[in-house]
Amino acid sequence: MVSLAYLLQKRRGFGGGRSGGGGGSKSGGSSSSGSSSKGSSSGGSSSSGSSSKGSSSGGTSSGSSGLSGARTGRPAQSISPYNAGGGAPRTISAGVPFAGRQYGGLPRSQIYSGYGYGGGYGSFARGAAIGGVAGLGYGYVRGLGFPYGMWPLYYGPHYWGDDEYGPHTNDSRPGGALMAASFSPPGVAADAPPQYLIYGDAESVSNMTDFFTTDCDAYNVVAPTAVDDNGAYPSGTNTTLLPRLDPSQVLAYYRASSFALYSFFEDTPSNPNATVNYTEPISTAPYLYPTSARNSTFEECLNQSLTESLPIADGYVETTSGATASLPIVAWPLVLLLTFLAAILPPAL
């Protein structure tokens, strides 16, 4: 049962809360790995959620606790969309990558990681406010844990300590090897270069491509495509329609720098440090749209979809909750019936 604390939780992100129109409210989307319903939000952006999917689990960080007093239970061992995250960080078992490091612990409300690679690590907050400039902090990711159960993105050798998370085709990565997909808002010509691109693990990129289509009416320019070990795309890929993974074009990172949203506009936030120790593969430079072409409502929809739907490590598996914890077994059928009726009946006026 979704807690009141979850429903009222404030969300944050680069685009603010989604305003009316331009993509409408969300209703679950079509995930490749299961989903549930989710409510729309207001305010800024990162969200929380409930429900589960079940996928791989990864590593993690110096994270903090989950929703204060909102949930009880034991730590979960899966990664899923919509769940609230949080809980106590867990330690990766021996015999798997990054054994001994921690994973999980940060709530979904902190999923927005800022503009700088290496941000989004809870108390470190490197992507939140560095030098008084929100969202422009860069930090090394070598040796860190995984506060959402997912590894940081890999760009190439020596890029802010990302070496240990490569190569791009490493299928030990939670969610699968790295992929990219490009898309644009509705109304853009079908053969035009994309306005946006996402980069992350295969499962997350596939899921979010579906969610963007369902929730924001996005037009898919190039479907999820694998990234080769040299950071380029497979032979024959049209790099005008699927631009190179130049980190200076990133609009926002999410989930402790494990997922990136790119935008191709003349005013895309950039930082000189973005390309330190990064050698881009030889490819076509992306077409940059004029700033006036930005659709702020569409961007808000993308941001909300990402903050609500990106798979993260489950914080808890419900075992008891509030007053129901002490109910006798004979009372549980009534509790389940009331829960079902609350889900299907229209709200009172």
N, C-alpha and C positions, 0 to 999 in steps of 0.2 A: 504494500500500500504506500503510495507516495506521501511523504510527510509535508506538513504545512511549511516547514522551513525550506524545503526544496522548492516548492511552488513559488515562494516569495523571494527566492534568492536573486540578487542583482547580477546582471551580466555585463561584461565589458569587452571592448575590442577596438579595432581600428576604425570601424565605420559607425559606431553607435548602434542603438537598437533599430530594428527594422521598422520603418514607418509603414502606414497603410499603402497597399498597392505594390506593384512591381514584384510579383512572385507569390503574393498571397500568404496565407498562414500555412504552417507545415502540418503534415499528417502522416508521418512515418516514412515516406519515401520507399524506394524499392532497393533494399540492400541485398548484396550477394550473400549475406550471412545472417539473415534474420533481423527483425527490428521490432519496434513497438510504437505506440503513439507518443507524441510529444507536443507540448503546448508552445504557443508563440511567446515571445518575450518582449520586454520593453527596456529602455535604458541603453546602455552601452553594449556589450557583447559577450563575453564568455558565459556559458550556461552550465546547468547541471541537468541530470536526467535520472531516469530509472529504467528498469528493464535490463535484459541481458541478451547476449549473443553467444559468445563462447568462441574463442579462437586461440591463438598462441599467446604465451605470456613472455615478458621480456625481463629487462633488468630494472634499475632505478635510483632515485636521488635522495638528497637530504630532505625529503619532503616533509610537509606538516600534516596535521590531522585532517579528517574530513569534516562533514557538516556537524557543527557543535550540537550535541545532544539530539540529533535528528534520527540517527540510525543505530541499531545495535546488531551484533552478529559476529561472525568470524571472517577473517580476511578471505577474499575470493581469489581464485587462481586463474581467471580468464580475462580476456580483453574484449570489450563490447561497446557498441554505440549507446548513447543516451544515459548510461549509468552515471551516478554522481561522483565516482572516484573517491578520493580521500582514504580514510582509514590509516592504520599504522603501516609504515613501509615494511616490506618483507625482504628477506635475504635470498639471493639466487643460489640454488643448490649446486653442489659440486658436480662436475662432469658435463656442464653446459657452459656456453659462452658467458664470460664475465661473472663466473662463480665468485660468491663472496660479496658482490656489490648488492645494493638495495634497489628495489623497484616498487612502484606504487607510492601512495601517500599524499599526493597533491589532489585537491578537489577539482572538478570540472570548471568551477568558477574562476580558476587561475590558468585556464588552458591557453589564453592568448599570450604569446611570447615576445611581442614587439617586432621591430624591424630588423634587429641585429641577430645574426647567427650566434648561438650560445646563450640566448636569453631563455627565460621561463623556468628557472630553477628555484622557485619558492623564495626562501629567505635570501638567496643570492640576488634574485630579482634583476638579473643583468639586462634583461630586455625591457624592464619596466621604467626605470628612471636612472640613467647614467649621466653624470655631469649636468643634471638638471634638464636634460633633453629626453623627453619620454620616448621610449622605444628605439633608441639608436645605439644601444650598448652591444658591443661584441665581446665574447668571452671564450676561452678555451674549454673544450668539452672532454678532453682526454682524462680518463680516470674517474669520471663522474658516474653517478647512478642514473636511474631512469624513472623519474617521478610519475610518469604515466604508463610505464611498462614498455615504451618504445625507444629504439635507438635514435640518436640524432642523425640528421641527414648526412650523407657522404657526398662531397663535391670532388675531391681528389686529394692526393698526398699532401700532407702538411697544412691543410686548410683549417686553421684554428683547432688543431688537435684531433681532426676527424679520422686520422689514419686507421685507428683500430675498429672503425665501423664499416670499412669497405670490404671488398670492392662494391660497385653498384649492383652487381649480379649476385651478391651474397644472399642465398635463400635461407640462411639461418636467421636473418633479420625477422623479428616479429611482424607478421603481416605479409611477409614475402619480399622478394627483391625489389629494388627501386624502379618506379615507373613515373611517367609524366603524361598529362593529357591537357589539351587546350580547348577553349570554348569562348563564347561571346554572348552578350545579352541578346534577347529577342530583337528582331528588326535589322540586325547587321547582315549584310549580303553573305550568302552561303560560301562564296569563293574568296571572301576577304580574309586577311590575316587575323588571327585571334586577338582579343583584348586581354585575355587572362589565361593562366596556365597553373596547374597544380603539380606538385612534386612530392612524392612520399612512397611508402611501402605499397605493394601491389593491391592489397585488400582495401586500404584506405582510399587510394586513388580511384579504384573501381566503384566503391560505395559512394564517394562524394560526387563522382560524375553522374551517377544515377540520381542522387539527392538534388543536385543543382538543376537537372532537367525537370524533375518533378516539382520541386519547391520554388524555383526561381525562373522557370521557363528558359533556361540556358540552352543555347544552340551548341552542340558538340562539334568542334572543328576537326580535331583528331582524337580518336578514342585512346584509352590507356595504352601506352607504348613502353616497352622495356628500354632501359638505359644500359648501353654497353659499358664495359669496364674502363674505357677511356673517357667516359662522360658524354659520349656522343650517342646518336640513335642508330638503329640498324640501317644497313645500306638501303637506299631507296626512299627513306623518310624525307618528306618535304619539309625542310626546316624553316620555310617561310610560314607554314601553317603550324609547325611545332617548334618554336624557337629554342635556342640553346639555353642551358641551365646556368646563366650568368647570375650569380647572387646579387649583383647590383640592381637587378630588376625585381627583387622580391618586395612585395607590398607588405606582407606580414608573415611571421612564423607562428606556428601553433604547437601545442603539446610538447613543450620543452625542446623546441627546434627540431622536431621530428617530422614536421609537415610544413610545406611552404606554399603560399599563394603569390603568384607573380601577376603583375599588371604591366601592360605595354603602352604607356602614355608618356608624354614629354615631361610630366611632373612627378613621375614615380619616385618616391623617397629613395635616396641613395646616400652612401657614405664612402669616403675614400678607402676606408679599411675593408670594405666589402670584398675587394679582390686581392687582398694581401695573400701571397703564396698560392694564388689560384691561377691556373693556366687554362683558359677556355679552349675547348676543341674547335678546330677550324670548321666554321659553319656560317650560314647567312645571319647577318645582324638582324635583330627583330625590327619589324616596322613599328614605329611609335606613333600612336594617335595623338591628336591635339588634346590638350587638357579639357577643352570644352566638350569633348566627346564622352567624358566620364558620365556614367549613369549612377548617381549616388544611391538611388533606391535599390538598384541591382546589387551594388557592392554591399549594402547593408544586409541584403538577403543572403549573399554568399557568406558573409561573416557570421550571421546567426546560424546558418546551416552548418558551418564548420564547427562553431563552438558547441552546438547541441549534439552533433552527430558523429564527430570523429571518434573512433574506437579508443578507449582508454582502459587501464587496469581497473577492474571492479574493486571498490573499496571494501564492500561487505557483502556477505550472503546473509539475508535476513534470517534470524532465528527467533527472536522475540521482539516485541515492539510495544512500549508503553503499557497501557492498562491491559492489553490482550495477553501479556506475558503470563499472567497468573490465572487466566481463564481455565476452567476444567475442560477436559477433552470433549465432553458432551456439548459444550457451548460452541465449539468450532464450526459445526454446520451452519449455525445461525450467523456467525461472523462472516463466513464465506458467502452466504446468501445476501447479506446486507452489502457486502463489497461488490457483488455482481450487480445488484440493483442500482447501486450508486454509479456504476460505470455505464449503464445503459439508459437510465432515466434522464430526461432533460433537467437542467438546473432550475431551481425555483426562481421565480421572478422577484 
